[in-house]
Amino acid sequence: PASAMSRLKQQDTGTMDQLAAVRQAAQERFLAQRAKEPPTTPPNMQAASGLLCSIGNVPPELMDAPISALLADAPPPQPPIKRPRVDPNALRVPQDQTAEVQRLLALPAPEELRIISWNIDGLDEEGGPEGTMRRTLAAAMHIARQRPVAVLLQEAIPPALEL
């Protein structure tokens, strides 16, 4: 068995040597052929020289300018036309009420310390989403009028928090 292994190793070494010789010969043939051929202009340089010929009417000072300089006389791009999103089920939050809440909250803080703790459970029990919105805005208006330093709301629901 040991002699069989050594014979396989010798065969592998011989095969590797043969492959190396074939590669070396192919590389030498390639280099010899390349030395015989005249140098050619690379394809990217050919394209560039053709490009220069095709835009010969552009002044040389604009050749290195950004593309926007070439388009300076183009009309300004028009913004895409946006269609208003109309959802018949969407709630319309009264802007006058939210503006009033924001105005009240922008006033200076009162002299005394005010804290409101309020369980607002039941805002969503009647009137559907419209009723929830109106009651939540009424609660926000009351809080804004009081100008507390902190507000502690219990049982607040996601729709009310989003308003």
MODELLER restraints for C-alpha pairs under 7 A, 6 or more apart:
rsr = mdl.restraints
at = mdl.atoms
rsr.add(forms.Gaussian(group=physical.xy_distance, feature=features.Distance(at['CA:91:A'], at['CA:130:A']), mean=6.76, stdev=0.5))
rsr.add(forms.Gaussian(group=physical.xy_distance, feature=features.Distance(at['CA:101:A'], at['CA:140:A']), mean=6.91, stdev=0.5))
rsr.add(forms.Gaussian(group=physical.xy_distance, feature=features.Distance(at['CA:101:A'], at['CA:141:A']), mean=5.57, stdev=0.5))
rsr.add(forms.Gaussian(group=physical.xy_distance, feature=features.Distance(at['CA:101:A'], at['CA:144:A']), mean=5.85, stdev=0.5))
rsr.add(forms.Gaussian(group=physical.xy_distance, feature=features.Distance(at['CA:104:A'], at['CA:144:A']), mean=5.60, stdev=0.5))
rsr.add(forms.Gaussian(group=physical.xy_distance, feature=features.Distance(at['CA:104:A'], at['CA:145:A']), mean=6.33, stdev=0.5))
rsr.add(forms.Gaussian(group=physical.xy_distance, feature=features.Distance(at['CA:105:A'], at['CA:144:A']), mean=5.60, stdev=0.5))
rsr.add(forms.Gaussian(group=physical.xy_distance, feature=features.Distance(at['CA:105:A'], at['CA:147:A']), mean=6.84, stdev=0.5))
rsr.add(forms.Gaussian(group=physical.xy_distance, feature=features.Distance(at['CA:109:A'], at['CA:147:A']), mean=6.42, stdev=0.5))
rsr.add(forms.Gaussian(group=physical.xy_distance, feature=features.Distance(at['CA:110:A'], at['CA:147:A']), mean=6.80, stdev=0.5))
rsr.add(forms.Gaussian(group=physical.xy_distance, feature=features.Distance(at['CA:113:A'], at['CA:149:A']), mean=6.53, stdev=0.5))
rsr.add(forms.Gaussian(group=physical.xy_distance, feature=features.Distance(at['CA:114:A'], at['CA:148:A']), mean=4.43, stdev=0.5))
rsr.add(forms.Gaussian(group=physical.xy_distance, feature=features.Distance(at['CA:114:A'], at['CA:149:A']), mean=5.58, stdev=0.5))
rsr.add(forms.Gaussian(group=physical.xy_distance, feature=features.Distance(at['CA:115:A'], at['CA:148:A']), mean=5.14, stdev=0.5))
rsr.add(forms.Gaussian(group=physical.xy_distance, feature=features.Distance(at['CA:115:A'], at['CA:149:A']), mean=5.79, stdev=0.5))
rsr.add(forms.Gaussian(group=physical.xy_distance, feature=features.Distance(at['CA:115:A'], at['CA:150:A']), mean=4.98, stdev=0.5))
rsr.add(forms.Gaussian(group=physical.xy_distance, feature=features.Distance(at['CA:115:A'], at['CA:151:A']), mean=5.94, stdev=0.5))
rsr.add(forms.Gaussian(group=physical.xy_distance, feature=features.Distance(at['CA:116:A'], at['CA:148:A']), mean=6.45, stdev=0.5))
rsr.add(forms.Gaussian(group=physical.xy_distance, feature=features.Distance(at['CA:116:A'], at['CA:150:A']), mean=6.43, stdev=0.5))
rsr.add(forms.Gaussian(group=physical.xy_distance, feature=features.Distance(at['CA:116:A'], at['CA:151:A']), mean=4.81, stdev=0.5))
rsr.add(forms.Gaussian(group=physical.xy_distance, feature=features.Distance(at['CA:116:A'], at['CA:152:A']), mean=6.05, stdev=0.5))
rsr.add(forms.Gaussian(group=physical.xy_distance, feature=features.Distance(at['CA:117:A'], at['CA:151:A']), mean=5.95, stdev=0.5))
rsr.add(forms.Gaussian(group=physical.xy_distance, feature=features.Distance(at['CA:117:A'], at['CA:152:A']), mean=4.51, stdev=0.5))
rsr.add(forms.Gaussian(group=physical.xy_distance, feature=features.Distance(at['CA:117:A'], at['CA:153:A']), mean=5.98, stdev=0.5))
rsr.add(forms.Gaussian(group=physical.xy_distance, feature=features.Distance(at['CA:118:A'], at['CA:152:A']), mean=6.21, stdev=0.5))
rsr.add(forms.Gaussian(group=physical.xy_distance, feature=features.Distance(at['CA:118:A'], at['CA:153:A']), mean=5.05, stdev=0.5))
rsr.add(forms.Gaussian(group=physical.xy_distance, feature=features.Distance(at['CA:118:A'], at['CA:154:A']), mean=6.18, stdev=0.5))
rsr.add(forms.Gaussian(group=physical.xy_distance, feature=features.Distance(at['CA:119:A'], at['CA:153:A']), mean=5.76, stdev=0.5))
rsr.add(forms.Gaussian(group=physical.xy_distance, feature=features.Distance(at['CA:119:A'], at['CA:154:A']), mean=4.48, stdev=0.5))
rsr.add(forms.Gaussian(group=physical.xy_distance, feature=features.Distance(at['CA:119:A'], at['CA:155:A']), mean=6.10, stdev=0.5))
rsr.add(forms.Gaussian(group=physical.xy_distance, feature=features.Distance(at['CA:120:A'], at['CA:153:A']), mean=6.69, stdev=0.5))
rsr.add(forms.Gaussian(group=physical.xy_distance, feature=features.Distance(at['CA:120:A'], at['CA:154:A']), mean=6.18, stdev=0.5))
rsr.add(forms.Gaussian(group=physical.xy_distance, feature=features.Distance(at['CA:120:A'], at['CA:155:A']), mean=6.03, stdev=0.5))
rsr.add(forms.Gaussian(group=physical.xy_distance, feature=features.Distance(at['CA:120:A'], at['CA:156:A']), mean=6.12, stdev=0.5))
rsr.add(forms.Gaussian(group=physical.xy_distance, feature=features.Distance(at['CA:121:A'], at['CA:155:A']), mean=5.29, stdev=0.5))
rsr.add(forms.Gaussian(group=physical.xy_distance, feature=features.Distance(at['CA:121:A'], at['CA:156:A']), mean=6.66, stdev=0.5))
rsr.add(forms.Gaussian(group=physical.xy_distance, feature=features.Distance(at['CA:123:A'], at['CA:132:A']), mean=5.30, stdev=0.5))
rsr.add(forms.Gaussian(group=physical.xy_distance, feature=features.Distance(at['CA:123:A'], at['CA:135:A']), mean=6.00, stdev=0.5))
rsr.add(forms.Gaussian(group=physical.xy_distance, feature=features.Distance(at['CA:123:A'], at['CA:136:A']), mean=6.74, stdev=0.5))
rsr.add(forms.Gaussian(group=physical.xy_distance, feature=features.Distance(at['CA:124:A'], at['CA:131:A']), mean=6.94, stdev=0.5))
rsr.add(forms.Gaussian(group=physical.xy_distance, feature=features.Distance(at['CA:124:A'], at['CA:132:A']), mean=4.78, stdev=0.5))
rsr.add(forms.Gaussian(group=physical.xy_distance, feature=features.Distance(at['CA:136:A'], at['CA:160:A']), mean=5.77, stdev=0.5))
